[in-house]
Amino acid sequence: MFDKTYDVRLLGSENSEGSPVKKKVHSLQSPPSSGSKMTSPVKSPVKQSHGDRYIPTRAGRRMLDFSMMDCSKISSTQQGTKRTRDSAGTGDNNKDSPVFSTLLRNEIVGVNIDDVTNDEKRLASPIERSSFLKFNMRSNLTEPLSPYSVSPLSASSQKLLRSPRKPVRKIPKVPYKVLDAPELQDDFYLNLVDWSSQNMLSVGLGSCVYLWSASTSQVTRLCDLSTESDSVTSVGWSEKGHWMAVGTHKGSVQIWDVQATKCVRVLEGHTARVGALAWNGDMLSSGSRDRSILQRDTRISPQFTERRLAAHRQEVCGLKWSPDNQYLASGGNDNKLFVWSLHSLQPVQTYTEHIAAVKAIAWSPHHHGILASGGGTADRYIRFWNTLTGQPMQSVDTGSQVCNLAWSKHASELVSTHGYSQNQILVWKYPSLSVVAKLTGHSYRVLYLAVSPDGESIVTGAGDETLRFWNVFSKAQNQKESRSILNLTTSIR
């Protein structure tokens, strides 16, 4: 007789409900059972099932461009992950992220991009960014490789890898010069180092102020306050570099003519030490331990020009004028950051997010109205403020006391010096806030910082009684001169 299970075993291994059917395994060499006759099987009508999957032919070397998500999102996610990982390191390894993401799109999606710059412009366009569930069949996706090519990559990817890339700037990890600075005080609230526009470095050591010429390496002593039983608590150069202000422990401010080596004026008014100085043209602002800020014109008698700003409740330890000389930022031991206007005796903005003393203050020369500030040991944050709107912006936890901040003149970068407990120098890229370089060498808190007039080097001072010079910033790139028919010099040969 005909085996009833033969038809089921022949037609498939699934029943009508989609569950698998148990099959008996028979050897091909085993003879048929004695109870069955050798008859030809009867074919039952088979119901054909048509699926809804479309499997394209892959004759080319790449798949068709059926992108389920925008490739720009993939690239931005990769770069964001890389940025997070670089914030704890040096940040020099993120240079290959755009190239790598573009290479992936070339080989997987087949966009055939041979320049990263053109890729960024393409992703910025609204047409290319709206690529969700886009089925695109382009002829260049299936172009065959050359039979003589030894690389598995496409011609566009090979051109992309051969294209020149911007060289990575390497910051030296060691200082190029170290000077001894005996009696350099280890006091967080003082400002004893400044670099003039005439390339002269001033340092307050004990009761004396010394000048060091960066051009000739000559050292001269400007003044000695030991005869007055006083000591130096702050120094500050005027913008032209001819005058220097010296704040003292007794609360006076002396104005010195550097070329004549002569004290031309003594400004009284403070009742405690003057730890912060800031010039605005011929106007000098001084912050004191008596919690006040005095603004005086050095050309005429102070009794006609003195402005007293009283808002801090503890010592004023940080003062900086904005690049347009319209606003003064002040930080104090009361954890407050104030922004003052030239036309008001009350602060126009108040920031209270810091939970430690605010000494480190720096205005951005590249972004109008952007102010950076750093907190002390209990805070450790660098915070950025938009003084145009009065709103806080970004912040980053540095892990140690922030002593000083300074922006680069040539690029959107800034440097910070730190105390407890790292005693290090960090170079940041803004606005990504990734660490470009980490410099170590001081064994005490890096309390003092000044930037060279050319904007390339910085000098740092610490309680280890040394001054260290570092190359941290690069020169500004020469911009190409725009050709115009109105500029007659461009036509001269």
DRENDO-1510 file (C-alpha; in Angstrom, 1 decimal, always signed):
<recs>
REC; n; res; u; v; w
REC; 1; MET; +0.0; +0.0; +0.0 .
REC; 2; PHE; +0.9; +3.7; -0.4 .
REC; 3; ASP; +2.6; +5.2; +2.6 .
REC; 4; LYS; +0.4; +8.0; +3.9 .
REC; 5; THR; +3.2; +10.0; +5.5 .
REC; 6; TYR; +5.3; +10.0; +2.3 .
REC; 7; ASP; +3.4; +12.9; +0.8 .
REC; 8; VAL; +3.9; +15.0; +3.9 .
REC; 9; ARG; +7.6; +14.2; +4.1 .
REC; 10; LEU; +8.0; +15.0; +0.4 .
REC; 11; LEU; +6.3; +18.3; +0.3 .
REC; 12; GLY; +7.8; +20.1; +3.3 .
REC; 13; SER; +8.8; +20.1; +6.9 .
REC; 14; GLU; +6.1; +22.5; +8.2 .
REC; 15; ASN; +2.5; +21.9; +9.0 .
REC; 16; SER; -0.4; +24.3; +8.2 .
REC; 17; GLU; +0.2; +26.3; +11.4 .
REC; 18; GLY; +3.8; +26.9; +10.7 .
REC; 19; SER; +5.2; +24.5; +13.3 .
REC; 20; PRO; +7.9; +22.1; +12.2 .
REC; 21; VAL; +6.9; +18.5; +11.6 .
REC; 22; LYS; +8.9; +15.6; +13.0 .
REC; 23; LYS; +10.5; +13.6; +10.2 .
REC; 24; LYS; +11.9; +10.1; +10.3 .
REC; 25; VAL; +15.4; +9.8; +9.0 .
REC; 26; HIS; +15.8; +6.9; +6.5 .
REC; 27; SER; +19.0; +5.7; +5.0 .
REC; 28; LEU; +19.2; +5.9; +1.2 .
REC; 29; GLN; +20.7; +2.4; +1.1 .
REC; 30; SER; +18.0; +0.8; +3.3 .
REC; 31; PRO; +15.4; -1.4; +1.4 .
REC; 32; PRO; +11.8; -0.6; +1.5 .
REC; 33; SER; +9.6; -2.2; +4.2 .
REC; 34; SER; +8.0; -5.5; +3.4 .
REC; 35; GLY; +4.6; -4.2; +3.8 .
REC; 36; SER; +4.9; -1.6; +1.1 .
REC; 37; LYS; +4.9; -2.0; -2.7 .
REC; 38; MET; +7.2; -0.2; -5.1 .
REC; 39; THR; +4.8; +2.2; -6.8 .
REC; 40; SER; +5.4; +5.6; -8.2 .
REC; 41; PRO; +4.3; +8.4; -5.8 .
REC; 42; VAL; +1.1; +10.2; -6.4 .
REC; 43; LYS; +1.7; +14.0; -6.7 .
REC; 44; SER; -0.7; +16.1; -4.7 .
REC; 45; PRO; -1.6; +19.6; -5.8 .
REC; 46; VAL; +0.9; +22.0; -4.2 .
REC; 47; LYS; -0.2; +25.4; -3.1 .
REC; 48; GLN; +2.5; +27.9; -3.9 .
REC; 49; SER; +3.2; +30.6; -1.4 .
REC; 50; HIS; +4.7; +34.0; -2.5 .
REC; 51; GLY; +6.7; +36.0; +0.1 .
REC; 52; ASP; +6.9; +39.7; +0.4 .
REC; 53; ARG; +10.7; +39.9; +0.4 .
REC; 54; TYR; +12.5; +41.4; -2.5 .
REC; 55; ILE; +16.1; +40.1; -2.8 .
REC; 56; PRO; +17.9; +42.2; -5.4 .
REC; 57; THR; +20.7; +40.8; -7.5 .
REC; 58; ARG; +24.1; +41.9; -6.2 .
REC; 59; ALA; +26.1; +41.8; -9.4 .
REC; 60; GLY; +28.1; +44.9; -8.5 .
REC; 61; ARG; +30.8; +45.1; -5.8 .
REC; 62; ARG; +28.6; +47.1; -3.4 .
REC; 63; MET; +25.1; +46.9; -2.1 .
REC; 64; LEU; +22.4; +49.3; -3.3 .
REC; 65; ASP; +22.0; +52.5; -1.4 .
REC; 66; PHE; +19.1; +51.8; +0.8 .
REC; 67; SER; +20.1; +54.0; +3.8 .
REC; 68; MET; +17.9; +53.5; +6.9 .
REC; 69; MET; +19.3; +56.6; +8.6 .
REC; 70; ASP; +21.1; +59.7; +7.8 .
REC; 71; CYS; +24.8; +59.2; +7.5 .
REC; 72; SER; +25.5; +62.6; +9.0 .
REC; 73; LYS; +23.9; +61.4; +12.3 .
REC; 74; ILE; +26.3; +58.4; +12.3 .
REC; 75; SER; +29.2; +60.8; +11.8 .
REC; 76; SER; +28.1; +63.2; +14.5 .
REC; 77; THR; +27.5; +60.3; +16.9 .
REC; 78; GLN; +31.0; +59.0; +16.3 .
REC; 79; GLN; +32.5; +62.4; +16.7 .
REC; 80; GLY; +30.6; +63.0; +19.9 .
REC; 81; THR; +31.7; +59.7; +21.4 .
REC; 82; LYS; +35.3; +60.5; +20.4 .
REC; 83; ARG; +35.0; +64.0; +21.9 .
REC; 84; THR; +33.8; +62.5; +25.2 .
REC; 85; ARG; +36.7; +60.1; +25.3 .
REC; 86; ASP; +39.2; +62.8; +24.4 .
REC; 87; SER; +38.0; +65.1; +27.2 .
REC; 88; ALA; +39.9; +63.0; +29.7 .
REC; 89; GLY; +43.0; +62.7; +27.5 .
REC; 90; THR; +45.0; +64.8; +25.1 .
REC; 91; GLY; +42.5; +65.2; +22.4 .
REC; 92; ASP; +45.0; +64.6; +19.5 .
REC; 93; ASN; +43.4; +61.4; +18.2 .
REC; 94; ASN; +40.1; +62.9; +16.9 .
REC; 95; LYS; +41.7; +64.0; +13.7 .
REC; 96; ASP; +40.8; +60.8; +11.8 .
REC; 97; SER; +37.2; +60.6; +12.8 .
REC; 98; PRO; +35.8; +62.6; +9.8 .
REC; 99; VAL; +38.1; +60.7; +7.4 .
REC; 100; PHE; +37.0; +57.3; +8.9 .
REC; 101; SER; +33.3; +58.1; +8.8 .
REC; 102; THR; +33.6; +59.3; +5.2 .
REC; 103; LEU; +35.5; +56.1; +4.3 .
REC; 104; LEU; +32.7; +54.0; +5.7 .
REC; 105; ARG; +30.1; +55.8; +3.7 .
REC; 106; ASN; +32.2; +55.3; +0.5 .
REC; 107; GLU; +32.5; +51.6; +1.0 .
REC; 108; ILE; +29.2; +50.7; +2.5 .
REC; 109; VAL; +26.7; +53.2; +1.1 .
REC; 110; GLY; +28.7; +54.1; -2.0 .
REC; 111; VAL; +28.6; +57.9; -1.9 .
REC; 112; ASN; +32.0; +58.2; -3.7 .
REC; 113; ILE; +33.4; +61.2; -1.7 .
REC; 114; ASP; +37.1; +61.9; -2.3 .
REC; 115; ASP; +37.3; +65.1; -0.1 .
REC; 116; VAL; +36.3; +65.5; +3.5 .
REC; 117; THR; +35.6; +69.2; +3.0 .
REC; 118; ASN; +33.1; +68.5; +0.2 .
REC; 119; ASP; +31.5; +65.8; +2.4 .
REC; 120; GLU; +30.9; +68.3; +5.2 .
REC; 121; LYS; +29.3; +70.8; +2.8 .
REC; 122; ARG; +27.1; +68.0; +1.4 .
REC; 123; LEU; +25.9; +66.9; +4.8 .
REC; 124; ALA; +25.1; +70.5; +5.7 .
REC; 125; SER; +22.6; +70.9; +2.8 .
REC; 126; PRO; +18.9; +70.2; +3.7 .
REC; 127; ILE; +18.5; +67.9; +0.7 .
REC; 128; GLU; +21.2; +65.5; +1.8 .
REC; 129; ARG; +20.2; +65.5; +5.4 .
REC; 130; SER; +16.6; +64.3; +4.7 .
REC; 131; SER; +17.7; +60.8; +3.7 .
REC; 132; PHE; +15.6; +58.7; +5.9 .
REC; 133; LEU; +14.3; +55.6; +4.1 .
REC; 134; LYS; +15.7; +56.9; +0.8 .
REC; 135; PHE; +16.0; +54.3; -2.0 .
REC; 136; ASN; +18.6; +55.6; -4.4 .
REC; 137; MET; +20.0; +53.6; -7.3 .
REC; 138; ARG; +22.9; +55.3; -8.8 .
REC; 139; SER; +25.0; +54.0; -11.6 .
REC; 140; ASN; +28.3; +54.8; -10.0 .
REC; 141; LEU; +27.6; +52.3; -7.2 .
REC; 142; THR; +28.3; +49.4; -9.4 .
REC; 143; GLU; +31.3; +50.6; -11.3 .
REC; 144; PRO; +33.8; +47.8; -11.4 .
REC; 145; LEU; +37.3; +48.0; -9.9 .
REC; 146; SER; +40.3; +48.1; -12.2 .
REC; 147; PRO; +41.6; +44.6; -12.9 .
REC; 148; TYR; +45.1; +45.9; -12.1 .
REC; 149; SER; +44.1; +47.4; -8.7 .
REC; 150; VAL; +45.8; +45.9; -5.7 .
REC; 151; SER; +43.6; +47.7; -3.1 .
REC; 152; PRO; +40.1; +46.5; -2.0 .
REC; 153; LEU; +39.0; +50.2; -1.7 .
REC; 154; SER; +37.2; +52.1; -4.3 .
REC; 155; ALA; +39.0; +54.8; -6.3 .
REC; 156; SER; +37.2; +57.6; -4.3 .
REC; 157; SER; +38.4; +56.1; -1.0 .
REC; 158; GLN; +41.9; +55.8; -2.3 .
REC; 159; LYS; +41.9; +59.4; -3.4 .
REC; 160; LEU; +40.5; +60.4; +0.0 .
REC; 161; LEU; +43.3; +58.6; +1.9 .
REC; 162; ARG; +46.0; +60.1; -0.4 .
REC; 163; SER; +44.7; +63.7; +0.0 .
REC; 164; PRO; +46.8; +65.9; +2.2 .
REC; 165; ARG; +45.5; +66.6; +5.7 .
REC; 166; LYS; +46.2; +69.5; +8.0 .
REC; 167; PRO; +49.2; +68.7; +10.2 .
REC; 168; VAL; +48.5; +68.2; +13.9 .
REC; 169; ARG; +49.9; +70.8; +16.1 .
REC; 170; LYS; +52.1; +69.3; +18.8 .
REC; 171; ILE; +52.6; +71.1; +22.0 .
REC; 172; PRO; +56.0; +70.5; +23.8 .
REC; 173; LYS; +55.6; +68.8; +27.1 .
REC; 174; VAL; +58.6; +70.5; +28.7 .
REC; 175; PRO; +59.3; +74.2; +29.2 .
REC; 176; TYR; +61.8; +75.9; +26.9 .
REC; 177; LYS; +63.2; +78.0; +29.8 .
REC; 178; VAL; +63.2; +77.8; +33.6 .
REC; 179; LEU; +64.1; +80.8; +35.8 .
REC; 180; ASP; +64.6; +80.8; +39.5 .
REC; 181; ALA; +62.3; +83.1; +41.4 .
REC; 182; PRO; +63.3; +83.1; +45.1 .
REC; 183; GLU; +60.7; +84.5; +47.5 .
REC; 184; LEU; +57.8; +84.0; +45.1 .
REC; 185; GLN; +54.9; +83.8; +47.5 .
REC; 186; ASP; +52.6; +80.8; +47.6 .
REC; 187; ASP; +49.4; +82.9; +48.0 .
REC; 188; PHE; +46.3; +82.2; +46.0 .
REC; 189; TYR; +45.0; +85.8; +46.3 .
REC; 190; LEU; +48.0; +87.6; +44.8 .
REC; 191; ASN; +49.0; +88.4; +41.2 .
REC; 192; LEU; +52.7; +88.7; +41.0 .
REC; 193; VAL; +53.6; +88.0; +37.3 .
REC; 194; ASP; +52.7; +90.1; +34.2 .
REC; 195; TRP; +54.1; +90.3; +30.7 .
REC; 196; SER; +54.1; +93.7; +28.9 .
REC; 197; SER; +53.5; +94.6; +25.3 .
REC; 198; GLN; +57.2; +95.6; +25.1 .
REC; 199; ASN; +58.3; +92.0; +25.9 .
REC; 200; MET; +59.2; +92.7; +29.5 .
REC; 201; LEU; +58.3; +90.4; +32.3 .
REC; 202; SER; +57.7; +91.8; +35.8 .
REC; 203; VAL; +57.8; +89.6; +38.9 .
REC; 204; GLY; +57.1; +90.6; +42.5 .
REC; 205; LEU; +59.5; +88.8; +44.8 .
REC; 206; GLY; +59.1; +89.7; +48.5 .
REC; 207; SER; +59.5; +93.4; +48.8 .
REC; 208; CYS; +61.1; +93.9; +45.3 .
REC; 209; VAL; +59.9; +94.0; +41.7 .
REC; 210; TYR; +62.2; +92.6; +39.1 .
REC; 211; LEU; +62.1; +93.1; +35.3 .
REC; 212; TRP; +63.3; +90.4; +32.9 .
REC; 213; SER; +63.7; +91.2; +29.2 .
REC; 214; ALA; +62.6; +88.4; +27.0 .
REC; 215; SER; +64.7; +89.8; +24.1 .
REC; 216; THR; +68.1; +90.2; +26.0 .
REC; 217; SER; +67.5; +88.0; +29.1 .
REC; 218; GLN; +68.7; +91.0; +31.2 .
REC; 219; VAL; +67.4; +91.3; +34.7 .
REC; 220; THR; +66.9; +94.6; +36.5 .
REC; 221; ARG; +65.4; +95.6; +39.8 .
REC; 222; LEU; +62.7; +98.2; +39.5 .
REC; 223; CYS; +61.9; +99.0; +43.1 .
REC; 224; ASP; +62.4; +97.9; +46.7 .
REC; 225; LEU; +59.8; +98.4; +49.3 .
REC; 226; SER; +61.8; +97.0; +52.3 .
REC; 227; THR; +62.7; +100.6; +53.3 .
REC; 228; GLU; +58.9; +101.2; +53.8 .
REC; 229; SER; +58.4; +97.9; +55.6 .
REC; 230; ASP; +56.1; +96.9; +52.9 .
REC; 231; SER; +55.8; +94.0; +50.3 .
REC; 232; VAL; +54.6; +93.5; +46.8 .
REC; 233; THR; +51.1; +91.9; +46.4 .
REC; 234; SER; +50.3; +92.6; +42.7 .
REC; 235; VAL; +51.9; +93.9; +39.5 .
REC; 236; GLY; +50.2; +95.1; +36.3 .
REC; 237; TRP; +51.5; +96.6; +33.0 .
REC; 238; SER; +49.7; +99.4; +31.2 .
REC; 239; GLU; +48.6; +98.7; +27.6 .
REC; 240; LYS; +51.5; +100.5; +26.0 .
REC; 241; GLY; +54.0; +99.0; +28.4 .
REC; 242; HIS; +55.6; +102.2; +29.6 .
REC; 243; TRP; +54.0; +102.3; +33.1 .
REC; 244; MET; +53.6; +99.6; +35.7 .
REC; 245; ALA; +51.3; +99.5; +38.7 .
REC; 246; VAL; +52.5; +97.9; +41.9 .
REC; 247; GLY; +50.1; +97.0; +44.6 .
REC; 248; THR; +51.4; +96.7; +48.2 .
REC; 249; HIS; +50.5; +94.9; +51.3 .
REC; 250; LYS; +49.6; +98.2; +53.1 .
REC; 251; GLY; +47.0; +99.1; +50.5 .
REC; 252; SER; +48.7; +101.7; +48.3 .
REC; 253; VAL; +49.2; +101.5; +44.5 .
REC; 254; GLN; +52.4; +102.9; +43.1 .
REC; 255; ILE; +52.7; +104.0; +39.4 .
REC; 256; TRP; +56.2; +103.5; +38.0 .
REC; 257; ASP; +57.8; +104.9; +34.8 .
REC; 258; VAL; +59.8; +101.9; +33.7 .
REC; 259; GLN; +62.1; +103.8; +31.3 .
REC; 260; ALA; +63.0; +106.4; +33.9 .
REC; 261; THR; +62.9; +103.9; +36.8 .
REC; 262; LYS; +61.0; +106.4; +38.8 .
REC; 263; CYS; +57.8; +106.3; +40.9 .
REC; 264; VAL; +55.5; +109.0; +39.4 .
REC; 265; ARG; +52.5; +108.6; +41.6 .
REC; 266; VAL; +51.2; +106.9; +44.7 .
REC; 267; LEU; +47.5; +106.1; +44.9 .
REC; 268; GLU; +46.0; +105.8; +48.4 .
REC; 269; GLY; +42.5; +104.8; +49.3 .
REC; 270; HIS; +42.6; +101.1; +50.2 .
REC; 271; THR; +42.8; +100.0; +53.8 .
REC; 272; ALA; +44.2; +96.5; +53.1 .
REC; 273; ARG; +46.4; +94.7; +50.6 .
REC; 274; VAL; +45.8; +95.2; +46.9 .
REC; 275; GLY; +45.8; +91.8; +45.2 .
REC; 276; ALA; +44.4; +92.6; +41.8 .
REC; 277; LEU; +45.1; +95.2; +39.2 .
REC; 278; ALA; +43.6; +95.9; +35.7 .
REC; 279; TRP; +44.4; +98.7; +33.3 .
REC; 280; ASN; +41.9; +100.3; +30.9 .
REC; 281; GLY; +43.8; +102.9; +28.9 .
REC; 282; ASP; +44.9; +105.5; +31.5 .
REC; 283; MET; +42.3; +104.3; +34.0 .
REC; 284; LEU; +43.5; +101.8; +36.7 .
REC; 285; SER; +41.2; +99.5; +38.6 .
REC; 286; SER; +42.4; +97.9; +41.9 .
REC; 287; GLY; +40.8; +95.2; +44.0 .
REC; 288; SER; +41.7; +94.9; +47.7 .
REC; 289; ARG; +41.2; +92.8; +50.7 .
REC; 290; ASP; +39.0; +95.6; +52.1 .
REC; 291; ARG; +36.3; +94.2; +49.7 .
REC; 292; SER; +36.2; +97.3; +47.4 .
REC; 293; ILE; +37.3; +98.1; +43.9 .
REC; 294; LEU; +38.7; +101.6; +43.1 .
REC; 295; GLN; +38.8; +103.1; +39.6 .
REC; 296; ARG; +41.1; +106.1; +39.1 .
REC; 297; ASP; +42.5; +108.1; +36.2 .
REC; 298; THR; +46.3; +108.2; +36.5 .
REC; 299; ARG; +46.6; +111.4; +34.6 .
REC; 300; ILE; +44.8; +113.7; +37.0 .
REC; 301; SER; +44.2; +113.9; +40.8 .
REC; 302; PRO; +42.3; +110.8; +42.1 .
REC; 303; GLN; +39.9; +113.0; +44.1 .
REC; 304; PHE; +38.1; +114.0; +40.8 .
REC; 305; THR; +38.0; +110.6; +39.1 .
REC; 306; GLU; +37.8; +108.0; +41.9 .
REC; 307; ARG; +34.9; +105.5; +41.6 .
REC; 308; ARG; +34.4; +103.1; +44.4 .
REC; 309; LEU; +32.6; +99.8; +43.5 .
REC; 310; ALA; +31.3; +98.0; +46.6 .
REC; 311; ALA; +29.5; +94.7; +46.1 .
REC; 312; HIS; +31.8; +92.0; +47.2 .
REC; 313; ARG; +31.6; +90.7; +50.8 .
REC; 314; GLN; +35.1; +89.4; +50.9 .
REC; 315; GLU; +38.5; +90.0; +49.3 .
REC; 316; VAL; +38.6; +90.9; +45.6 .
REC; 317; CYS; +41.2; +88.6; +44.0 .
REC; 318; GLY; +40.4; +88.8; +40.2 .
REC; 319; LEU; +39.9; +91.8; +37.8 .
REC; 320; LYS; +39.7; +91.8; +34.0 .
REC; 321; TRP; +38.5; +94.4; +31.5 .
REC; 322; SER; +36.6; +93.2; +28.4 .
REC; 323; PRO; +38.3; +93.6; +25.0 .
REC; 324; ASP; +36.2; +96.6; +24.1 .
REC; 325; ASN; +37.0; +98.2; +27.4 .
REC; 326; GLN; +33.4; +98.7; +28.3 .
REC; 327; TYR; +32.9; +96.1; +31.1 .
REC; 328; LEU; +34.9; +95.0; +34.1 .
REC; 329; ALA; +34.6; +91.5; +35.5 .
REC; 330; SER; +35.5; +91.0; +39.2 .
REC; 331; GLY; +35.8; +87.8; +41.2 .
REC; 332; GLY; +36.1; +87.5; +45.0 .
REC; 333; ASN; +36.5; +85.2; +47.9 .
REC; 334; ASP; +32.8; +85.4; +48.4 .
REC; 335; ASN; +32.4; +83.0; +45.4 .
REC; 336; LYS; +30.7; +85.8; +43.4 .
REC; 337; LEU; +31.4; +87.0; +39.9 .
REC; 338; PHE; +30.3; +90.5; +39.0 .
REC; 339; VAL; +30.2; +92.4; +35.7 .
REC; 340; TRP; +30.4; +96.2; +36.0 .
REC; 341; SER; +29.7; +98.9; +33.4 .
REC; 342; LEU; +31.6; +102.2; +33.0 .
REC; 343; HIS; +28.3; +104.1; +33.6 .
REC; 344; SER; +27.1; +102.4; +36.8 .
REC; 345; LEU; +28.3; +101.9; +40.4 .
REC; 346; GLN; +26.2; +98.8; +40.7 .
REC; 347; PRO; +27.0; +95.5; +39.0 .
REC; 348; VAL; +25.0; +94.9; +35.8 .
REC; 349; GLN; +25.3; +91.1; +36.1 .
REC; 350; THR; +25.8; +88.8; +39.0 .
REC; 351; TYR; +26.8; +85.1; +38.8 .
REC; 352; THR; +26.7; +82.9; +41.9 .
REC; 353; GLU; +27.2; +79.4; +40.5 .
REC; 354; HIS; +30.7; +79.0; +41.8 .
REC; 355; ILE; +31.1; +77.6; +45.3 .
REC; 356; ALA; +34.7; +78.7; +45.9 .
REC; 357; ALA; +36.8; +81.8; +45.4 .
REC; 358; VAL; +36.8; +83.2; +41.9 .
REC; 359; LYS; +40.3; +84.4; +40.9 .
REC; 360; ALA; +40.6; +83.1; +37.3 .
REC; 361; ILE; +38.8; +85.4; +34.9 .
REC; 362; ALA; +39.3; +85.8; +31.1 .
REC; 363; TRP; +37.3; +87.5; +28.3 .
REC; 364; SER; +37.3; +85.8; +24.9 .
REC; 365; PRO; +38.9; +87.9; +22.1 .
REC; 366; HIS; +37.1; +85.8; +19.5 .
REC; 367; HIS; +33.5; +85.6; +20.8 .
REC; 368; HIS; +31.9; +88.9; +21.7 .
REC; 369; GLY; +30.6; +88.8; +25.3 .
REC; 370; ILE; +31.9; +85.4; +26.3 .
REC; 371; LEU; +33.4; +85.4; +29.7 .
REC; 372; ALA; +35.3; +82.4; +31.4 .
REC; 373; SER; +35.8; +82.0; +35.1 .
REC; 374; GLY; +37.3; +79.4; +37.3 .
REC; 375; GLY; +36.6; +78.4; +40.9 .
REC; 376; GLY; +38.9; +77.4; +43.8 .
REC; 377; THR; +39.5; +74.1; +45.5 .
REC; 378; ALA; +35.9; +73.4; +46.6 .
REC; 379; ASP; +34.6; +74.3; +43.1 .
REC; 380; ARG; +37.2; +73.2; +40.5 .
REC; 381; TYR; +34.9; +74.2; +37.6 .
REC; 382; ILE; +35.6; +76.4; +34.6 .
REC; 383; ARG; +32.3; +78.1; +33.6 .
REC; 384; PHE; +31.4; +80.2; +30.6 .
REC; 385; TRP; +28.9; +83.0; +30.5 .
REC; 386; ASN; +27.2; +85.0; +27.8 .
REC; 387; THR; +27.3; +88.5; +29.2 .
REC; 388; LEU; +25.1; +89.8; +26.3 .
REC; 389; THR; +22.2; +87.8; +27.6 .
REC; 390; GLY; +23.3; +87.1; +31.2 .
REC; 391; GLN; +22.9; +83.4; +30.7 .
REC; 392; PRO; +25.3; +80.6; +31.8 .
REC; 393; MET; +26.7; +78.5; +29.0 .
REC; 394; GLN; +29.1; +75.5; +29.3 .
REC; 395; SER; +31.1; +74.2; +32.2 .
REC; 396; VAL; +33.7; +71.6; +32.8 .
REC; 397; ASP; +35.0; +70.0; +36.0 .
REC; 398; THR; +38.8; +70.3; +35.9 .
REC; 399; GLY; +39.4; +68.1; +39.0 .
REC; 400; SER; +41.6; +70.7; +40.7 .
REC; 401; GLN; +41.7; +74.3; +41.9 .
REC; 402; VAL; +41.6; +76.8; +39.0 .
REC; 403; CYS; +44.1; +79.5; +39.6 .
REC; 404; ASN; +44.3; +81.3; +36.2 .
REC; 405; LEU; +42.7; +81.5; +32.8 .
REC; 406; ALA; +44.0; +83.1; +29.5 .
REC; 407; TRP; +42.7; +82.9; +25.9 .
REC; 408; SER; +44.8; +82.5; +22.9 .
REC; 409; LYS; +45.1; +85.5; +20.6 .
REC; 410; HIS; +45.2; +83.4; +17.4 .
REC; 411; ALA; +42.7; +80.5; +17.9 .
REC; 412; SER; +39.6; +79.6; +19.9 .
REC; 413; GLU; +41.6; +78.0; +22.7 .
REC; 414; LEU; +42.4; +78.8; +26.3 .
REC; 415; VAL; +44.9; +77.8; +28.9 .
REC; 416; SER; +44.2; +77.2; +32.6 .
REC; 417; THR; +46.6; +76.7; +35.5 .
REC; 418; HIS; +45.7; +74.6; +38.5 .
REC; 419; GLY; +46.6; +74.1; +42.2 .
REC; 420; TYR; +45.4; +71.4; +44.5 .
REC; 421; SER; +45.9; +68.7; +43.8 .
REC; 422; GLN; +47.2; +68.3; +40.2 .
REC; 423; ASN; +49.5; +71.4; +39.9 .
REC; 424; GLN; +49.2; +71.2; +36.2 .
REC; 425; ILE; +48.6; +73.3; +33.1 .
REC; 426; LEU; +45.8; +72.5; +30.6 .
REC; 427; VAL; +45.1; +73.7; +27.1 .
REC; 428; TRP; +41.5; +73.6; +26.1 .
REC; 429; LYS; +39.8; +73.8; +22.7 .
REC; 430; TYR; +36.6; +75.9; +22.7 .
REC; 431; PRO; +33.7; +75.3; +22.5 .
REC; 432; SER; +34.2; +71.5; +22.5 .
REC; 433; LEU; +36.2; +71.8; +25.8 .
REC; 434; SER; +38.5; +68.9; +24.8 .
REC; 435; VAL; +41.9; +68.9; +26.4 .
REC; 436; VAL; +44.6; +69.7; +23.7 .
REC; 437; ALA; +47.6; +69.3; +26.1 .
REC; 438; LYS; +48.4; +68.6; +29.7 .
REC; 439; LEU; +51.7; +70.1; +31.0 .
REC; 440; THR; +53.3; +69.2; +34.3 .
REC; 441; GLY; +56.5; +70.3; +35.9 .
REC; 442; HIS; +55.6; +72.5; +38.9 .
REC; 443; SER; +55.7; +70.8; +42.3 .
REC; 444; TYR; +53.5; +73.5; +43.9 .
REC; 445; ARG; +50.3; +75.3; +42.9 .
REC; 446; VAL; +50.6; +77.1; +39.6 .
REC; 447; LEU; +49.3; +80.4; +40.9 .
REC; 448; TYR; +50.6; +82.9; +38.3 .
REC; 449; LEU; +50.2; +83.1; +34.6 .
REC; 450; ALA; +51.0; +85.6; +31.9 .
REC; 451; VAL; +50.9; +85.5; +28.0 .
REC; 452; SER; +53.7; +86.8; +25.8 .
REC; 453; PRO; +52.9; +89.8; +23.5 .
REC; 454; ASP; +53.1; +87.7; +20.4 .
REC; 455; GLY; +50.5; +85.3; +21.9 .
REC; 456; GLU; +52.6; +82.1; +21.4 .
REC; 457; SER; +54.2; +81.5; +24.8 .
REC; 458; ILE; +53.1; +81.6; +28.4 .
REC; 459; VAL; +55.0; +81.9; +31.6 .
REC; 460; THR; +53.8; +80.2; +34.8 .
REC; 461; GLY; +54.9; +80.8; +38.4 .
REC; 462; ALA; +54.4; +78.6; +41.4 .
REC; 463; GLY; +55.3; +78.3; +45.1 .
REC; 464; ASP; +58.3; +76.1; +44.1 .
REC; 465; GLU; +60.0; +79.5; +43.3 .
REC; 466; THR; +60.4; +78.9; +39.6 .
REC; 467; LEU; +59.2; +80.5; +36.5 .
REC; 468; ARG; +58.6; +78.2; +33.5 .
REC; 469; PHE; +58.1; +79.3; +29.9 .
REC; 470; TRP; +56.0; +77.1; +27.6 .
REC; 471; ASN; +55.1; +77.2; +23.9 .
REC; 472; VAL; +51.4; +76.4; +23.9 .
REC; 473; PHE; +49.7; +78.6; +21.2 .
REC; 474; SER; +50.4; +78.7; +17.5 .
REC; 475; LYS; +50.7; +81.8; +15.3 .
REC; 476; ALA; +47.8; +83.1; +13.4 .
REC; 477; GLN; +47.5; +81.7; +9.9 .
REC; 478; ASN; +48.1; +84.3; +7.2 .
REC; 479; GLN; +44.9; +85.0; +5.4 .
REC; 480; LYS; +44.9; +85.0; +1.7 .
REC; 481; GLU; +44.7; +88.5; +0.2 .
REC; 482; SER; +41.5; +89.1; -1.7 .
REC; 483; ARG; +42.1; +90.2; -5.2 .
REC; 484; SER; +40.2; +93.4; -6.2 .
REC; 485; ILE; +40.4; +95.6; -9.2 .
REC; 486; LEU; +40.4; +98.6; -6.8 .
REC; 487; ASN; +43.6; +97.4; -5.2 .
REC; 488; LEU; +46.3; +98.6; -7.6 .
REC; 489; THR; +49.2; +97.0; -5.8 .
REC; 490; THR; +48.0; +93.5; -6.8 .
REC; 491; SER; +48.6; +94.4; -10.5 .
REC; 492; ILE; +52.2; +95.5; -10.0 .
REC; 493; ARG; +54.8; +92.9; -11.1 .
</recs>
